[in-house]
């Protein structure tokens, strides 16, 4: 469909929370939502980078300290959201992500990608749910990736404790978990009679810091740094610029007529780039049994009570 940021309706009076808003897709999302009148809470792990990002936003916005790799930080940030918004949040964009780093763990001991990309966002969503409940038609947009189709999904080893660690497999599993969560949240909101829209989106191949940072992290030393530089240069040639790559999540977040349980992305070859439209999730992430199991397992791992249950 021919849709651009110019088609976003007036968002005056609405409040949005965007994770990973210090750069890339998150920053652009915050800038556009603010330009259209929304008050944006920019959730950033780095205060210094967050301040620099905030300076580029022309509308109403404020920083929120959030480290998704630390559940104590997630709890503190969620409490701040509820206090600052008066329990009225129109939009949550679960945008932040970690991509194929060397094996490392979160503050709570989880594999970094699963812990950040899925567990941190799931906990945040549940903890701010009272604020989302306060707004009819509130939306939760969860970012996934075309990489979710590339690997298996092991409910018995979500944290790669029993398998050999492969960063790409762990990333793909975390992105599949994002979709499972988004679709399960939709089903549970419907069952509970909540006026809440849970949707998902992916940017295709985006020219952001995420890919270049992942290459840099995996390649140490002079030779590694040289290879990483080539990877970053090549990435820029085959990826969409941020202004275009961000459109699926902006569409999911703002377009009239968006309904829960949908998934949006680019519609070009391989969903790598192109106009915004419906994306094709792998069948696994649509399985309600797997969705329910992951939902329960996530609650156990995070210690956060799901809402809606």
C-alpha positions in Angstrom: 0.0 0.0 0.0 1.2 3.5 -0.7 1.5 4.8 2.9 4.0 7.2 4.4 4.5 9.1 7.7 2.6 12.0 6.1 -0.6 9.8 6.4 -0.3 9.6 10.2 -3.3 11.3 11.8 -3.0 14.0 14.4 -1.9 12.5 17.7 -2.4 15.4 20.0 -3.4 14.4 23.5 -1.9 10.9 23.1 1.0 9.5 25.1 3.5 7.0 23.6 6.3 4.9 25.1 9.1 3.9 22.7 11.9 1.6 23.8 15.3 1.9 22.3 14.6 5.5 21.4 18.2 6.7 21.5 19.0 5.7 17.9 17.8 4.0 14.7 14.2 2.9 14.3 13.3 3.8 17.9 14.6 7.4 17.6 12.9 7.9 14.3 9.6 6.5 15.7 9.8 9.0 18.6 10.6 11.9 16.3 7.6 11.2 14.0 5.1 10.5 16.8 6.2 13.7 18.5 6.0 15.7 15.3 2.4 14.5 14.9 1.5 15.8 18.4 2.0 12.8 20.7 3.9 13.2 24.0 6.6 10.6 23.8 8.4 8.8 26.6 11.8 7.9 25.1 13.1 4.8 26.9 16.9 4.6 26.7 19.5 2.5 28.4 22.2 5.2 28.1 21.4 8.5 29.7 24.1 10.3 27.7 22.9 9.0 24.4 19.3 9.5 25.4 19.9 13.2 26.0 21.6 13.5 22.6 18.6 11.8 21.0 16.1 13.9 22.9 17.7 17.1 21.5 16.7 15.9 18.0 13.0 15.7 18.9 11.1 18.9 18.1 7.8 18.0 19.9 6.9 17.0 23.4 9.2 14.2 24.7 11.0 13.2 27.8 13.5 10.5 28.7 12.9 7.4 30.7 15.8 5.3 32.1 15.3 1.7 31.0 17.6 -1.2 30.7 15.6 -4.1 29.3 18.5 -6.5 30.3 17.8 -5.8 34.0 14.4 -6.7 35.4 14.9 -4.3 38.3 15.3 -1.5 35.8 12.2 -2.7 34.0 10.1 -2.6 37.2 11.4 0.9 38.1 10.7 2.2 34.6 7.2 0.8 34.5 6.5 2.5 37.9 7.7 5.8 36.4 5.5 5.3 33.3 2.4 4.8 35.5 3.3 7.8 37.6 4.1 10.2 34.8 1.1 9.2 32.6 -1.5 9.0 35.4 -2.1 5.5 34.3 -3.1 6.6 30.8 -0.8 5.2 28.0 -2.1 5.2 24.4 0.8 3.4 22.8 3.7 1.1 23.7 6.2 0.4 21.0 8.5 -2.5 22.0 11.3 -1.5 19.6 14.6 -2.0 21.4 16.7 -5.0 20.5 20.1 -6.7 20.7 21.4 -8.5 17.7 23.9 -11.4 17.5 26.4 -10.3 20.2 29.0 -12.7 21.6 27.5 -14.9 24.2 26.7 -12.9 27.3 23.9 -12.7 29.9 21.5 -10.1 31.4 21.7 -8.8 34.9 19.4 -11.7 35.9 21.4 -14.4 34.2 19.4 -14.9 31.0 21.0 -15.2 27.5 21.3 -11.5 26.5 19.1 -11.6 23.3 16.3 -13.6 24.8 16.4 -11.7 28.0 16.4 -8.3 26.4 14.4 -8.7 23.2 11.6 -10.9 24.7 11.7 -11.1 28.5 12.4 -7.5 29.1 9.6 -6.3 26.8 7.1 -8.9 28.0 7.7 -7.8 31.6 7.4 -4.1 30.7 4.2 -4.7 28.8 2.6 -6.5 31.7 3.8 -3.9 34.2 2.4 -1.0 32.3 -0.8 -2.8 31.4 -2.9 -0.8 34.0 -1.9 2.4 32.1 -2.9 0.8 28.7 -6.2 -0.5 30.2 -7.0 3.2 31.0 -7.2 4.1 27.3 -9.8 2.6 24.9 -8.1 1.3 21.8 -4.6 1.5 23.3 -2.0 -0.3 21.1 1.0 -2.5 21.8 3.4 -2.8 18.8 6.1 -5.4 19.2 9.0 -5.5 16.8 10.1 -8.8 15.2 12.4 -9.6 12.3 12.4 -11.7 9.1 15.1 -13.6 11.0 12.4 -15.3 13.1 11.9 -17.7 10.1 15.5 -18.8 10.0 15.9 -21.2 12.9 14.1 -23.7 15.2 12.4 -22.8 18.4 13.1 -24.8 21.5 10.6 -24.3 24.4 12.8 -26.5 26.6 15.9 -24.5 26.0 14.9 -20.9 25.5 18.1 -19.7 27.2 20.6 -21.9 25.3 21.7 -23.8 28.4 21.7 -27.2 26.8 22.6 -26.4 23.2 25.7 -25.1 21.6 25.4 -21.3 21.5 25.0 -19.7 18.1 24.3 -16.0 18.2 22.2 -16.0 15.0 20.0 -18.9 16.3 19.5 -17.1 19.6 18.5 -13.9 17.8 16.0 -15.7 15.6 14.5 -17.4 18.7 14.1 -14.1 20.5 12.4 -12.6 17.4 10.1 -15.6 17.2 9.3 -15.1 20.9 8.4 -11.5 20.1 5.8 -12.6 17.7 4.4 -15.4 19.9 4.0 -12.8 22.7 2.3 -10.3 20.4 -0.2 -12.9 19.1 -0.9 -14.4 22.6 -1.4 -10.9 24.0 -4.0 -10.3 21.3 -5.8 -13.6 22.1 -5.9 -12.9 25.8 -7.0 -9.3 25.4 -9.9 -10.6 23.3 -10.8 -13.3 25.8 -10.8 -10.7 28.6 -12.9 -8.3 26.6 -10.2 -5.6 26.6 -10.2 -2.8 24.1 -6.5 -3.3 23.4 -4.8 -3.8 20.1 -1.7 -6.0 20.1 0.1 -6.0 16.7 3.6 -6.8 15.4 5.8 -5.3 12.7 9.3 -5.8 11.2 11.5 -3.4 9.3 12.9 -5.7 6.7 16.6 -5.0 6.1 17.2 -1.7 7.8 20.3 0.4 7.7 20.6 1.0 11.4 23.3 0.7 14.1 22.0 -2.7 15.1 23.5 -4.6 12.2 26.8 -2.7 12.2 27.2 -2.9 15.9 26.6 -6.7 15.8 29.4 -7.0 13.2 31.7 -4.9 15.3 31.0 -6.9 18.4 31.8 -10.2 16.8 35.0 -9.1 15.1 37.9 -8.1 17.3 41.4 -7.0 16.4 42.7 -5.1 13.4 41.6 -7.7 10.9 38.3 -8.2 12.5 37.7 -4.4 12.5 38.6 -4.2 8.9 36.1 -7.0 8.0 33.4 -5.3 10.2 34.0 -2.1 8.2 33.4 -3.9 5.0 30.3 -5.6 6.4 28.9 -2.2 7.5 29.6 -0.7 4.0 27.9 -3.6 2.3 25.0 -3.4 4.7 24.3 0.2 3.6 24.1 -0.9 0.0 21.4 -3.5 0.4 19.3 -2.1 3.3 16.5 0.5 3.5 17.2 3.8 5.1 15.7 4.3 8.5 13.0 6.7 7.2 11.6 3.9 5.1 12.4 0.9 7.3 10.5 2.5 10.2 7.2 2.7 8.3 5.8 -0.7 9.2 6.0 0.0 12.9 4.6 3.5 12.5 1.7 2.0 10.4 1.0 -0.5 13.1 1.1 2.2 15.8 -1.0 4.8 14.1 -3.0 3.8 11.1 -6.7 3.8 11.5 -8.3 0.4 11.0 -5.4 -1.6 12.4 -6.8 -4.6 14.3 -5.2 -6.9 16.8 -3.3 -10.0 15.8 -1.8 -8.4 12.6 1.8 -8.4 11.4 3.2 -5.7 9.1 6.4 -5.3 7.2 7.8 -4.4 3.7 6.1 -6.1 0.8 9.0 -6.3 -1.6 11.0 -9.5 -2.4 11.6 -11.5 0.8 10.0 -8.7 2.8 13.4 -7.1 2.8 12.2 -3.7 1.6 9.2 -2.1 -0.2 5.8 -0.6 0.6 4.1 -1.4 3.9 1.7 -4.3 4.0 0.8 -7.5 5.7 3.8 -9.7 6.6 3.9 -13.5 6.6 4.8 -15.0 10.0 6.0 -18.6 10.1 3.3 -21.1 11.2 5.0 -21.8 14.5 4.4 -18.3 15.9 0.7 -18.6 15.2 0.4 -21.8 17.3 -1.8 -21.0 20.3 -0.4 -23.9 22.3 3.2 -22.7 21.9 2.0 -19.1 22.6 0.3 -20.2 25.9 3.3 -22.2 27.0 5.8 -19.3 26.3 3.4 -16.9 28.1 3.5 -19.0 31.3 7.2 -19.7 31.0 7.9 -16.0 30.6 5.9 -15.2 33.8 7.9 -17.8 35.7 11.2 -16.5 34.5 10.5 -12.8 35.0 8.5 -13.1 38.2 6.0 -10.7 36.8 2.2 -11.5 36.8 0.7 -11.4 33.3 -2.0 -9.0 32.6 -4.4 -9.8 31.0 -4.1 -13.3 32.4 
